[in-house]
Amino acid sequence: MAYTDIADNSLVDLAEAKIYLRIDDDDDVSDAIITRFIAAAKREADDYCNDVFDPVPEGIETWILETV
């Protein structure tokens, strides 16, 4: 069984990642790649945790941002 709970329920999004990475909100050049990095980090978290969370723990949300 493949878990997708983190990928489906994590609150980390492009806007939050850009703030964390200190990228100007007006800089649209990096949006596509940052979005791909967020999705990859969420999948990696799901693969590692193999569990269901409601809600996704703050530590995992922080790990996703750090991985991006």
Backbone as a ProteinNet text record, in pm:
[ID]
protein_1_A
[PRIMARY]
MAYTDIADNSLVDLAEAKIYLRIDDDDDVSDAIITRFIAAAKREADDYCNDVFDPVPEGIETWILETV
[TERTIARY]
83.6	0	88	62.9	138.4	63.2	132.6	72.2	88.8	-14.7	-8.8	-63.7	-74.3	-135.1	-63	68.9	145.4	133.3	149.3	139.3	1.2	-100.8	-237.6	-276	-217.6	-266	-166.9	-45.4	53.2	10.3	34.1	-2.4	108.9	224.5	334	293	302.2	268.3	375.7	356.7	454.4	480	375.7	391.6	475.2	446.2	522	667.2	689.5	825.6	905	841.7	912.7	950.1	863.6	897.8	1014.6	1007.5	1113.5	1247.2	1242.8	1364.2	1409.1	1329.4	1357.7	1364.5	1266.6	1254.4	1139.2	1161.2	1056.3	932.7	816.7	691.5	671.1	731.7	718	804.7	899.1	989.5	918.5	861.1	786.6	874.7	1000.5	1090.5	1111.1	1118.6	1149.3	1026.4	908.2	786.3	772.3	795.1	776	872.1	996.5	1094	1069.2	1031.8	1001.8	880.7	780.9	662.4	699.7	788.8	835	911.3	995.2	1071.1	978	872.3	775.5	709	664.1	598.7	693.7	818.4	916.1	943	954	977.8	858.9	738.8	619.2	614.7	648	651.1	756.8	872.6	980	936.5	867	816.5	716.1	627.1	531.8	603.7	702.4	777.5	849.3	902.8	978.1	884.9	777.3	689	594.3	543.9	447.8	340.3	277.7	176.4	73.6	-36.3	-143.4	-139.6	-148.5	-145.7	-266.2	-324	-434.1	-425.9	-370	-306.6	-160.7	-95.8	47	123.6	210.2	283.8	372.4	384.9	463.3	608.4	662.6	800.9	818	719.1	724.8	710.2	621.2	605.7	738.8	805.5	935.2	1038.2	1038.1	1132.4	1110.5	985.3	955.7	1017.4	998.7	1057.5	1209	1269.6	1415.6	1466.9	1390.6	1432.4	1421.7	1320.1	1304.9	1426.2
-118.3	0	124.5	211.9	337.3	444.8	510.3	618.3	749.4	830.3	962.8	1068	1033	1121.7	1255.7	1252.9	1377.6	1458.3	1392.9	1464.3	1527.5	1458.9	1509.2	1614.8	1608	1690.9	1793.3	1792.6	1890	2031.1	2123.7	2263.7	2342.2	2279.5	2348.4	2373.7	2499.5	2536.1	2629.2	2670.4	2754.7	2884.5	2949.4	3077.9	3061.6	2957.6	2934.9	2900.1	2818.8	2781.3	2903.5	2992.1	3112.2	3201.8	3210.3	3286.5	3220.5	3089.1	3015.1	3029.8	3026.3	3035.5	3179.8	3274.1	3417.6	3457.9	3409.9	3445.1	3542.7	3653	3752.7	3688.5	3727	3672.7	3708	3817.7	3860.9	3779.5	3700.4	3621.2	3492.2	3493.2	3377.5	3277.1	3312.3	3226.4	3092.4	3091.8	2971.1	2890.5	2939.6	2876	2729.7	2696.7	2559.2	2463.4	2501.8	2412	2398.5	2507.7	2500.4	2410.9	2421.8	2336.3	2189.6	2158.7	2020.1	1972.6	2059.4	2022.7	1995.1	2075.2	2054.4	1917.1	1886.8	1758.4	1642.3	1654.9	1548.6	1529.6	1638.4	1628.9	1564.1	1597.3	1536.6	1386.8	1347.1	1204.2	1132	1194.6	1134.2	1116.6	1214.9	1204.7	1090.2	1078.6	967.1	832.6	821.5	696.6	660.2	760.1	734.6	700.1	776.4	760.7	641.3	618.3	509.6	507.3	620.1	630.3	735.8	736.7	833.6	935.7	1062.3	1170.4	1260.5	1303.6	1399.4	1490.5	1603.5	1665.7	1621.7	1666.6	1639	1712.3	1641.4	1705.4	1821.1	1920.5	2039.5	2003.9	1904.5	1863.4	1812.8	1744.4	1696.4	1813.4	1908.2	2027.5	2103.3	2116.3	2185.1	2107.8	1974.4	1891.9	1912.1	1919.1	1941.7	2073.5	2179.5	2309.8	2301.7	2237	2224.9	2143.7	2044.2	1959.6	2035.9	2120.1	2202.1	2290.4
0	0	0	-92.5	-99.7	-22.7	68.1	144.8	69.6	67.9	5.9	100.8	227.6	324.9	335	341.7	353.4	225.6	111.9	-16.1	-33.6	15.5	-1.3	102.3	221.4	332.1	386.5	338.7	386.9	347.4	437.4	412	342.5	322.6	254.9	110.1	68.9	-68	-123.9	-246.6	-315	-239.3	-193.4	-124.1	2.5	81.6	205	174.6	72.3	35.5	-10.3	-85.6	-131.2	-13.1	86.1	206.4	277.8	296.5	364.9	291.5	158.8	77.2	52.5	101.7	85.2	-62.3	-137.4	-278.6	-291	-360.6	-379.1	-440.1	-389.4	-440	-587	-631.5	-770.7	-867.1	-812.6	-895.4	-937.6	-1057.8	-1107	-1180.2	-1203.2	-1280.1	-1210.8	-1079.3	-1004	-963.8	-991.2	-940.7	-980.2	-1104.1	-1151.5	-1082.5	-1071	-1008.9	-859	-792.7	-649.5	-627.4	-712.3	-702	-717.4	-811.1	-827.8	-706.1	-648.1	-528.3	-410.4	-396.9	-289.4	-305.7	-426.1	-451.7	-423.6	-463.8	-440.2	-291.3	-217.4	-73.1	-2.6	-45.2	14.2	-14.3	-137.8	-171.6	-89.1	-73.5	4.6	150.3	205.6	342.9	355.1	257.3	257.9	251.6	163	149.1	278.4	345.9	468.7	585	600.8	716.8	703.8	583.6	562.4	670.2	692.7	796.2	757.6	829.7	807.1	919.6	884.1	982.3	962.3	1074	1067	1187.7	1175.7	1059	1046.2	939.6	920.3	1030.5	1105.2	1214.7	1166.9	1253.6	1220.7	1185.9	1253.3	1224.6	1082.2	1030.9	892.6	796.4	828.2	744.3	736.2	849.5	852.2	771	783.2	706.7	556.7	514	372.4	326.2	403	366.1	361.7	460.2	462.3	344.7	303.9	190.9	59.2	47.1	-72.9	-85.8
[MASK]
++++++++++++++++++++++++++++++++++++++++++++++++++++++++++++++++++++

